[in-house]
Every structure is written in structure tokens, then in C-alpha cells.
Amino acid sequence: MKKIWLISILCLLFDQIIKLSINYFMSVGDSIKIIDNFFSLTYVTNDGSAWNILSGYRWLIIIITIVVLNLIYILFIKDKELRKQDTIVYGLLIGGIMGNLIDRIVYGSVIDYLDFNIFGYDFPIFNLADTLICISVFFLIIDIIKGEIYERNRSKRSR
């Protein structure tokens, strides 16, 4: 459990340092091209969750986030024997969730800044915390699929 918290806190600190820097050096709406027609730092805020879902429901999102953090702990971490990769994945997930939670509590909205244009598609602007959440959920889904495949194969062999 200590390693999960260490990873979470490191992710949270890195996320918040970047967001504080964006907030300090840029104004909302400012954009700095890093790679022409591909990547920019663009300062926007999002008072909803992903793709501005539940926009305007800040406190509901905060409550849901706190409930989800508790459920992750109770259902997946507490009293479980976790593998090394589980520790990393849950650390990234909790760090990302806490990064956006702190933004909602402190600023009233999440600070987003990673702006990609991929083959002409202007991808929604996001942040490091979002990236950590997506990466960890991706690995959790793979783990679930692998577990289901393992169980299916095991049940076929036992017939």
C-alpha cells in the first residue's frame, strides 16, 4: 500500500507542478505551438468531466470522485495481495484522479493543456492526470480480459 501512495503522490505532484506552471505562465485561451500542425500547449479549463460531461455540476463530480476513490481502495486494493504491476497501475490511477480532484476543489475546474491535432482531427485538450487515468484503465481492462481468457481456457481444460 505504501508503494501505491508513493506512486500516487509523485504523479499528483508532477501533475500539479505542470498545471501551476501553465496557470502562472499562460492565460486561459493562450496557445503555444510546439510542433506545427501536431502539438501545442493550449490553456483551457473544463468544469465537467471527460468531454465536458456534467458541466456545471462541480460538487456532484467531486462527490462521485471521492466515492470512486474509496471504491477503488475497498474493492481492489484493501487486503489484496497485489502484483508489482497492479501497484503501479493503481498508483497511476489514484494519482491521476487526485490531480483532477484537486483542480476541481481549488480552481472550480480542471486545467487542461495538451493539445494534439492528429491527421487533421483536433483531439480534445487534456492533461497529465487524464493521461495517467487512461493508461491505468487501459492496463486494468487488459488485465480483466486476460483473466477472463484464462478462466475460459481453464474451464475448457477441466471438461
C-alpha positions in Angstrom: 0.0 0.0 0.0 2.9 2.4 0.7 4.2 2.0 -2.8 0.8 2.8 -4.3 0.7 6.0 -2.2 4.3 6.9 -3.2 3.5 6.5 -6.9 0.2 8.4 -6.5 1.9 11.3 -4.7 4.7 11.5 -7.3 2.1 11.5 -10.1 0.0 14.1 -8.3 3.0 16.4 -7.6 4.2 16.2 -11.2 0.6 16.9 -12.5 0.1 19.8 -10.1 3.6 21.4 -10.9 2.8 21.3 -14.6 -0.7 22.8 -14.0 0.7 25.5 -11.7 3.3 26.4 -14.4 0.6 26.6 -17.1 -1.6 28.7 -14.8 1.4 31.0 -14.0 2.9 31.5 -17.4 -0.2 31.4 -19.6 -3.7 32.9 -19.6 -6.8 30.8 -20.4 -7.1 30.6 -24.1 -3.4 31.0 -24.8 -1.7 28.5 -27.1 2.0 27.8 -27.8 2.8 25.8 -30.9 5.4 23.1 -30.0 5.2 21.0 -33.2 3.4 22.8 -36.1 0.1 21.2 -37.1 0.5 18.4 -34.5 1.1 19.6 -30.8 0.5 22.7 -28.9 0.2 23.7 -25.2 -3.2 25.3 -25.0 -4.6 26.5 -21.7 -8.2 25.7 -21.3 -10.4 24.8 -18.3 -13.1 22.1 -18.1 -15.7 22.3 -15.4 -17.2 19.0 -16.3 -15.6 15.6 -16.6 -14.4 13.9 -19.8 -15.5 15.9 -22.9 -17.2 18.4 -20.6 -19.8 15.8 -19.4 -21.7 17.0 -16.3 -20.5 20.6 -17.0 -21.8 22.9 -14.2 -22.1 20.0 -11.7 -18.8 20.6 -9.9 -19.9 19.3 -6.5 -21.5 16.2 -7.9 -18.3 15.4 -9.8 -16.3 16.0 -6.6 -18.6 13.6 -4.6 -18.6 11.0 -7.4 -14.8 11.2 -7.5 -14.4 10.7 -3.7 -16.8 7.8 -3.8 -14.9 6.2 -6.7 -11.5 6.7 -4.9 -13.0 4.9 -1.9 -14.4 2.1 -4.0 -11.1 1.6 -5.8 -9.4 1.2 -2.4 -12.1 -1.0 -0.8 -12.7 -3.3 -3.9 -9.3 -3.5 -5.5 -6.6 -2.6 -3.0 -7.6 -3.2 0.6 -6.5 -6.6 2.0 -5.4 -7.7 -1.5 -2.1 -9.3 -2.5 -1.1 -7.1 -5.4 1.4 -7.8 -8.0 4.1 -5.2 -8.8 2.2 -4.1 -12.0 -1.0 -3.7 -10.0 0.8 -1.4 -7.6 2.0 0.8 -10.5 -1.4 0.8 -12.2 -3.3 1.7 -9.1 -0.7 4.3 -8.2 -1.1 6.0 -11.6 -4.9 5.7 -11.4 -5.2 7.3 -8.0 -2.6 9.9 -8.7 -4.5 11.0 -11.9 -7.9 11.0 -10.2 -6.5 13.1 -7.3 -4.8 15.5 -9.7 -8.1 16.4 -11.3 -10.0 16.3 -8.0 -7.6 18.9 -6.6 -8.2 21.2 -9.6 -11.9 20.9 -9.2 -11.7 21.8 -5.5 -9.1 24.6 -5.8 -9.9 26.2 -9.2 -13.5 25.1 -9.7 -12.5 23.3 -13.0 -9.8 21.1 -14.4 -6.7 22.7 -16.1 -6.1 21.1 -19.5 -3.2 21.9 -21.8 -2.1 19.0 -24.0 -3.5 19.9 -27.5 -3.0 17.4 -30.3 -4.0 17.6 -34.0 -3.8 14.1 -35.4 -4.3 13.8 -39.2 -6.5 16.9 -39.2 -8.5 15.8 -36.2 -8.3 18.4 -33.4 -8.3 16.0 -30.4 -10.0 17.3 -27.2 -7.4 19.1 -25.0 -6.4 17.1 -21.9 -3.7 17.0 -19.1 -1.3 14.6 -17.5 -3.8 13.4 -14.9 -6.2 12.4 -17.8 -3.3 10.5 -19.4 -2.5 8.7 -16.2 -6.1 7.7 -15.7 -6.4 6.4 -19.3 -3.2 4.5 -19.2 -4.1 2.8 -15.9 -7.7 2.0 -17.1 -6.2 0.5 -20.3 -4.0 -1.8 -18.3 -6.8 -2.8 -16.0 -9.0 -3.7 -19.0 -6.2 -5.8 -20.4 -5.8 -7.5 -17.1 -9.5 -8.2 -16.9 -9.6 -9.6 -20.4 -6.5 -11.8 -19.7 -8.2 -13.0 -16.6 -11.4 -13.9 -18.4 -9.5 -15.6 -21.2 -7.5 -17.6 -18.5 -10.7 -18.6 -16.8 -12.3 -19.7 -20.1 -9.3 -21.7 -21.0 -9.1 -23.3 -17.6 -12.8 -24.3 -17.7 -12.4 -25.8 -21.2 -9.4 -27.9 -20.0 -11.4 -29.2 -16.9 -14.2 -30.6 -19.1 
